[in-house]
Amino acid sequence: MIRYILKKAFLMVSVFFVVVSVTFFIAHILPGDPISLWVGEHPTKEQIKTAQKELGFDQPKTIQFYRFIKNLLKGDMGISLRTRQPVIEELRVRFLATQELVTISMFFALSIGFPLAVITILKEGKAIDTLIRVLGYVGMSFPVFWLGMLLQVVFFGLLGWLPLQGRLSGDFSSAISSGSVFINSVLSGDWNLLLDAIMHATLPVLTMTICITGIVIRTSRSALVNTMNEPYFLTYKSFGFTDFEIIKKSSYKNTLVPVSTILGLLYGMMLGGTFFIESIFDWPGLGHFGVLSITTGDFPSIIGVTILYSTSYILINFIIDILYFIIDPRTRI
């Protein structure tokens, strides 16, 4: 197992280095003038030269890349040209906000999608099976930005039940800097803060849950169908077990490999696909920060966001590979 983990770790580091290299050089050739973002409008020639030297732009790209890698290994991603704050600190708080949103959405999608997939298998060909599968396809077909705005119109504009945007109300805005609002509110016993956070998270979580539940249903159903065609399933049925009993006792375990693969990749895609959601709901996460960084030409932040997304995706794939080794004995051969 150690050799297997070391092999996967080496591949993970190699992919990470390639991603960092490509991101760095592409970010430096993007259109825009980062110097003007740093020194402001109408700078003098001396101010421009000073800024170039301060930011290291007077050096060749290879030297800049070497310094960037050296600082990155120390946990330093530079300074955001837009906010004048360390990029690593900006990413830390915003990553927790994005992770909170994605994790909650994934939890609800899995909690809803897998039982519905089991129902479609047990009631195959009946009206409930058709209804669930149609709803799954409809949810997957909704453009995420359109669905988000539709929910805003309904629940904020027409009904007035939920807030339009943001992560917290103005009275609780200071709590955002602490990272995970839900965990901190529970640990501190601040139930008003928890309620406010739930109210603000409902619409973006609902939007993401609707869009990915169909994928969970299709993936789980396909895995269950393949499992039910295995010889051991027919053996169980010959002993008088019902389909539900077989799924409950054994079949669901054989769906863990394909389902965990899709869910892991889906989680990574959701982390990197929150740009629309966070922009629509003004959620202060990585997606929202990335959009602002791109539109203003803040390339240290662009590089930081890309590296963090890539690292998360690579780590998720690494964890999936390790789970393969644990769950499926065939991978140990």
N, C-alpha and C positions, 0 to 999 in steps of 0.2 A: 504493500500500500504506500510506503514511503517513496518508492521509486515512481509510482503512478502520480503522487502528489507533486513531487519534484519536477516531473516532466510537464505537468499542466502548469505549474508555477513558472517554469522557464518560458513556455509559450505565452503565458499571460504577460510577463515582463517584456517579451519581444514585441508583442502587439502594442503594448502601452508605449514603448519607445517609438514605434512607427507612427502611432497616432499623434504623439507629442510633436514629433518632427514635422509631420505634414501640417498640423494645426499651426505651428509657429510660423512657418514660411508662407503659408497661405494668408494668415492674418496680416503679415507685413506687406503683402502686395494688394490688399483690399483698398478700394478707393476711399479717400478721406485724408484729413490732415490732423493727426493726433497732436501735433505741436500747438496748433491754434486752440485745441480743446484744453491744453495745459496752461498756456500763457494768456488766453483770452483774445478778444478782438483787437485789431490794430496794434500788434506788437512791434517793437523796434527790432532792428537786426541783431543788436546785442542780446536782447531777450530771447530771440530765436536761437542764437548760438549757445546761450547759457542753458536753455531748455534741452537742446539736442545733446549737449554734453552731460547734463544731469540725468537724462533718460537713457543715455548710451547710444543714441541714434547716430553719433558721429563715428561709430566703429563699424567695421564690415559685418555683414549678416552672420558670418560664421562665428565671429567673436561674440556677437550678441547672443547667438544660440548657445554657445558654450557657457556663457555667464548665466543664461536662463536655466539651463539644465543644472548647473551648480547650485543656483539659488533654490530651484525646485526641490532638489534632494534635501535641502535644509527646511522645506516647508514654506518657502517664500515665493509667491507668485507675482510680486511687484505691487505697484500702487495703481489703483483705478484712476484713470485720467479724468473721469467724470465726477466721482465722489471724493477723490483725494484720500481715500481710505485703503488700507491693505486689502488686496483682492481676496486673500484667504479668509479674512474676517467677514467680508461681504458674502462670500460663498457659504460660510459656516451657518449663518443665521438663515439664509434663503434656502439652503439645501434641506434644513430641518422642516421648513414650511412646505416645500415641495414633497418631501418624503412623507410627511404627515398626510397630505392630501391624497397622494397615490396609494399609500398603505391602507388607509381607510376605505378608499374606493375599491381596491383589490379585495379587501376582506368582505365587503358586501357583495361584490360580483361573484366571489367564490361561494359564499354562504347561500346565495340565491341560485347561481348557475348550476352547481353540481347536483343539488336535490332535484332541480327541474330536469336535468339530463337523465337522472334515474327514473323519474316519472315518465319521460318520453319512451324509455326502454320498456318499462313495465306496462305501459298503455299504448304500445306501438300500434299505429293504424287507427286509433280512436280519435275522437274530437279533441281531447285534451292534448294529445301528442301534436296534432296539427296546429293547435292554438299556440302552444309553447314555442314550436319551431318557427312559426310565422312571427311571433313577437321578438324572438331572437334575431331573425333576419332584419326586421324593421329597426331594432335598436342599432344594429351594425351599420345600417344604411344611412342613419342620420349624420349629416356633417356636424362635427362637434361644435363648431362656432355657431351654427344655426340653432342647434338644440339648446346651447347655453343661453343665447339671446331670447329664444322662445320661452324658456323657463323664467327668465328675468321678467319678461312681459306679463306672464301669467301670475307668478307668485309675488312679484313686487308691484308691478304696474296695476294689475286688475284686483288681486286679492289683498295685497299689502301685508302678507304674512311674514315675509322674509326680507332681509336687507338686500340691497342691489349689488354691492361690491364690498371689497375689503376683507381683511382677516378678523378684525375686531372693531368695535365701536370706538369713537374718539376717547371715551372715558377710560378705556383699557389699552390705549395705544402703547403705553410704556411697557406692557407685558410682552410685546412682540420681540424685543431685543433679547429676551430670555430663551428663545429657541422654541421648543415644543410647548405650545400653549396648553394642549390637552393634558399632558403629563404634569406640567407645573401646577395647573389649576387643581387637579385632583390631589396632588401631594400637599399643596398648601391649604386645601379645603375651601378654596374660593369658588363657590358654586355659581355665583353670578357671572364670574369670568368664564366658567365652563359653559354655562348656558349661552352666553353671548358668542363664544367660539363655535358652538354647535349650530347656532342660527346662521352664522356667516358661512360655515363650511357646507351647509346642507345643499345649496344649489350647485356649486362646483362638484361636490361628491356625487350628487344625483346625476349630473351630466355625464361624468366619467363612468359611473356604474352602468348606466343605460347603454353606453356605447360599447362596453367590453363584456357585458354579461352574455351577449349572444355568442361571442368567441368562446367563452368558458363552456357554454351549453354544447356547442358543436364539437369542441375538442373532447370533452368528457363523454359525450354520447358516442363519438367515433371510437374512443378507447374502450368503452363498455361493450360496444357491438363486436369489436374484434375479440375481446375477452370471452364473450358468450359463445363464440364459435370454436373455442378451444375444447379439446376432448374431455378435459377434467370437468368442465361445466356440464356436459351431457352425462358424465358419470354421477355427479351430484344429483342431477334431475332423476336419474334412474333409481336413486335411493329415496325418492319422494320429497326432496327439498324443493321449495318454491324458488322462483327467480329472485325474489327479494331476499330470501334467506341466504342464497348463494352469493349474491352481491354483497350483502352485509358481512358475511363470514370470510369471504375469500376474494371475490372478483375485483373489488375496489382496490386491493393491494396491487394487482397487476396493471392497474391504470396509473399508478403513481409515476412511473418513468415517463410515459408520453405526456401526461397532464402536467407534471412538474416542469418538463422542458418548455412547454408552451407558456405556462404561467410565469416561469422565470424570464423568458424572452419578452413576454407581454409586460411584465413589471418594468424591465429595462426600457422598453418602447414608451411606456407611460411616463417614466421619468424624463425622457427626452422629448415627449410629445405634449408637454403641458404649456407650450408657448401660447396657443390659442386660449386655453382655459384660463390661464393666469392673466392674460391680457384682457379678456372679456370681464372677468370678475375682479380685476385689480388685486390679485392675490400676490403678496410680496415674496414670491419664490424665485427659483432659478430661471424659469421661463420668462417671467416678467423682467427680471434683471438682464437676461440675455438679449431680449428685444431692445431695451433701452441702450445697452452697450453697442449693439450692431448699428442702430440708427444714429448714434453719436460718434461712432468710430473709436470707441474705447477698447483698443485691441488687447491690452493686458487682461481686461475683464472677459473679452471674447475668448481668449485662449484659456483662461481659468475655467469658464463655464464649460467649454468643450472638453477640456481635460477631465473635469469632474464627472460629466455625463459619461464619457468614455470609460473612465475608471469604474464607475458604478456598473456599467454594462459588462465590462470584463470580469469584475468580481462576481457578478450574478452568474455568468457562464461558468466561472471556476467553481462556484458553490454547487451548481447543477451537475458538473462533472464528478464532484466528490460524492454527491447524493447518488449518482448512477452507481458508483462503486459500492456504496453501502446498501442500496435498495436491490440492485440487480446482480446476483452472483456471477452471471455470465460475463460481466465486464472484468472479472478478476482472473479470467483464464489467460 
